[in-house]
Amino acid sequence: MVNFVKGRFVQNYRLPSGGRINRNKVLTFRYNNRYYKGYEGDTLASALLANGVDIVGRSFKYSRARGIMCAGVEEPNAIMQVGATEATQIPNVRATEQSLYDGLVCSSVKGFPSVRFDFMSLVGRVAGGAMGPGFYYKTFMFPAFMWETYEKFIRKAAGLGRSSRERDPDTYDHMHQHVDVMVVGGGASGLMAALSAARAGARVIIADEQSEMGGALLHHYKEIDNMPALDWVQQVCDELDANENVQRFTRSVVTGLHDHNFLTINERRTHHLGDAAPQGMTRERIHKVRASSVVLATGAHERPLVFGNNDLPGCMQCSAVSQYIRRYAVMPGTSLVVMTANDSGYQCAFDWFDVGREVVAIVDTRANPDGDVFVQAKERGIEVITGSAVIEARGGERVRKAVVAAINDKGTFVTGEPTELLCDTIASSGGWSPAVHLSCHTGSRPVWNDDIFGFVPGETPENNIAAGRVSGAQTLSDCLREGIKAGADAAASCATLHGQASSDSLSTPKVVDVKQGAAMAMYLVPHTKTPTRAPKQFVDMQNDVTAAALQVSTREGFESIEHVKRYTAMGFGTDQGKTGNVNGMAIVAKTLGQTIAQTGTTVFRPNYTPVTFGAVAGSNKGALFDPKRFTPMHKWHVEHGAKFENVGQWKRAWYFPREGERMQDTLNRECVATRASVGILDASTLGKIDIQGKDAREFLGRVYTNAWAKLEPGRCRYGLMCGEDGMVMDDGVTSCLAENHFLMTTTTGGAASVLSWLELYHQTEWPEMDVYFNSVTDHWATMTISGPNSRALLAKVCSDIDLDKDAFKFMDWRAGTVAGAPARVYRISFTGELSYEINVPAHYGLHVWEALFEHGREFDLTPYGTESMHVLRAEKGFVIVGQDTDGSITPIDMDHAWAVANNKPFSYIGKRGMAREDCLRPNRKQLVGLETVDPNTVLPEGAQAVRNPAQSIPMTMVGHVTSSYYSANVGRSIAMAVIRDGLNRMGESVFFPLADGSVVEAKICNTNWVDPDGARHKS
Amino acid sequence: MFVIYCPYCEEHREEEEFHASGQAHLARPLDPDNCTDKEWGDFLYFRKNPRGLHQELWQHTAGCRKFFNITRDTVSYKILETYKVGESPKVNLEDASHG
């Protein structure tokens, strides 16, 4: 071995030349608190291998040592926690996909307390035999209350990565893209597809998960068009980059193919640059792509074979071995045994041999391999042992020997005496599993193909086109040809290009294909012992699922592959079983005596690879997480120390505390001041819908329960809105502005849904009606002055409305000028006091509000927020829809029979519903008042009522508290509740057993605590 | 994420602009007061939940605010047609599901 870096940690396994790495740029990184060096162009995995690091994790269940097995997205073992600081932690990063950068800090996520010494491995060794499928289900099920304790222990021991406890310093964003053709995958087929679609004039995006385009060409050196393959790749990329209609993304995983050709691309923009993104760059970006057609050129993942101890570090995929040697100039070991069931496995032996290292043997499971590669192996002098298999790997924490035995020609049992070969690396290839994942995201099931022993994409709803290895193509020339056709077909099917797609077709680049020998169907390699007695034969490395476990679970009755998956956890890891699933299905199929096609696959769902929460959130965080709505007077509220509450997206002033006040002190002061003199509320958030048209009045009569026929211009009326089921849905005051013109107000939260409701009935049921709706919520600033001095206050700022109590009566509205602003003033009241609701165009809101305070000083004008509003209205028994009602309350239930006009000619919405048998029965829950026996006890809202607190649990509950406050004006606590048959039980006691064990007694009463005769609001 | 053709705006727009409102063609009984409880209950609560083609009512909430109908396959999520309220669907559910 040649040492390039002097010092303690040297890249002993780096080859002296070759690879797509920059040897002039040495990078230092830290892994498990030790420093190592690598080169620019390395992945974390290739750099670790270059330094001879062969244990990168401990397994999930048995805590066995695990090494790097693959070189790409399918890697199950090398899962890292990356991040130099707490804030930049990223869990579960695949070392095979993380580009190396200077200063990278990482650690294994598995292994507690360390990968080298792991106390759970003792559990694995001692209890390993007993930890069958469903071990955790069976062992930790009882007693049930202990689960939370077990779970913490299991999670810690299993050691999945952890996310940061600090705020992520990076930013992320999303982009919307609209293209004609989206090409997924930048290998030979994808590049051809993108090029042919682009030449046809299509707008194209091509994305690939790797750091550069080329796919398998990056390590599988062949000539294309008489030039080195990578020169050819560069030439294609140059043409694509020169085309303004093409976007080419690298380090970009297409994570989902959703309905109607909506794709998500997760672009890792800065993961290769450093621990945090450079200034001004987003760390990751999600491209949300809407494409007319989609070409899937996602390639295939090599399937390792399943044999005894196949998880020992040193067991790898054949193609991964080639990648490390050719692309990164790294030797994953010193002496190699290859086991293959097809021709492709030979390549890694050639790559190993060609750099002058020892290939012990190629073990071919086929009795008579007849492809060109067999001859090439012989020419190199490599021993090929045919009709045999590596049935077991031996070694402590690294492969030391391969146990080889002759097998029968179906590969189902061992026929010869096992012999041992000394080696430290065993590369295996059972064939290739097309990366069908994206084709399945919209519900399509993949189809088994007996020619390649793999699943290929089925027909998808949008007729996505699969090209290359993913569709089962076996040779490079087929891949190129399919790519060209796919790109042309995709462009031709675009509506936007209909009939205009250029016919400038590409000719297939020239490549020399070798003669391929027939592959053999091989998944589980037989052993001299049965799977349950043989050394563990792993199917899913990340979840420690063995062949024996799959057989046991089928014996225990789990026959559907979906059930087997959930029982054994096969395919549940962060790798989603990219290497193991097909092997697992084959083993299950064989145990059940079925074909793999009959057994089928589990469902592949988005995302293809894990996506960070940062990328998902994008810029939708902090202030941009959800829109905030502010009233025109918001600034004043902030300046005057208001506390705010969220009402939907609105920020509403909640209460206005003064220095030293507790919340209840504030509420007491605000409520008393309002009834004593005058208070003011910002009510701008109430929904306002402008309704016009000659049938507007009739329409109101149909959607409200009460009568509207006689409401004159200048008058207002409270309206109650029900659903067809007869349950109260919304309420508010509607004013007649002119004969065919009304203004409806809704609850703050109901504004949007009520508008949709009105539109629904107008558009679908009564389109013949002449009526129009428009939201004017934001157009008006609304301030309500309430209290005995409100008239005197209004008179100070309004001279053109006659405020005389008989000229401007309760439930009248008048247009005029308030503090110089055009205004509509409504004499309506939600407090029971004399009250005016002043509406001015929104931009005058703050000015009018401030003018009122200027003139309100002499009346001690007191601002109050939503909490005092709630108390004041409860003192009068006014309901809040959504608080005192819950979708099961009719107007009758809440004692609002006065707002129901059953003599209207049209059967208004809610009338028939209210007449249903269940709505008419006695003993319904009805809205009543409550007074606690102890006047200082305030019931919790939501408390459940019982008639007899001495009964045994579960008690019969008869209702619950909907609103509950301490009222300074009444001098005691008051509450509203829905109680069975409550309206007939005035004066009776109900009891509220609370969570702390106490029981509160309260008497049912009516809800009109203040001014029961209603003299004040009419004064 | 669907892409939906609004028959009023006459444009394909993203699903984010729309709101689904359940089964289409639910006519409110003309004389509710003379419906039996069963008839009214059927109108109120009973909805189809087909595997396959379904006619749905959608609203272009963040667009023209118009309600319109969609014939959609609940398995493939393909939208076969959109049409205005008051128009008849061109896709015959019976024929399509057997064909």
Interface residues (C-beta under 8 A of the other chain):
Chain A: H258 D259 H260 F262 R290 T442 G443 P461 E724 D725 S756 E759 L760 Q763 T764 E765 P767 S907 K911 R912 G913 A915 R916 E917
Chain B: M1 F2 V3 E14 H19 S21 A27 R28 D31 P32 D33 C35 D37 W40 G41 F43 L44 L57 Q59 T61 R65 K66 F67 D73 V75 S76 Y77 K78 I79 V85 G86
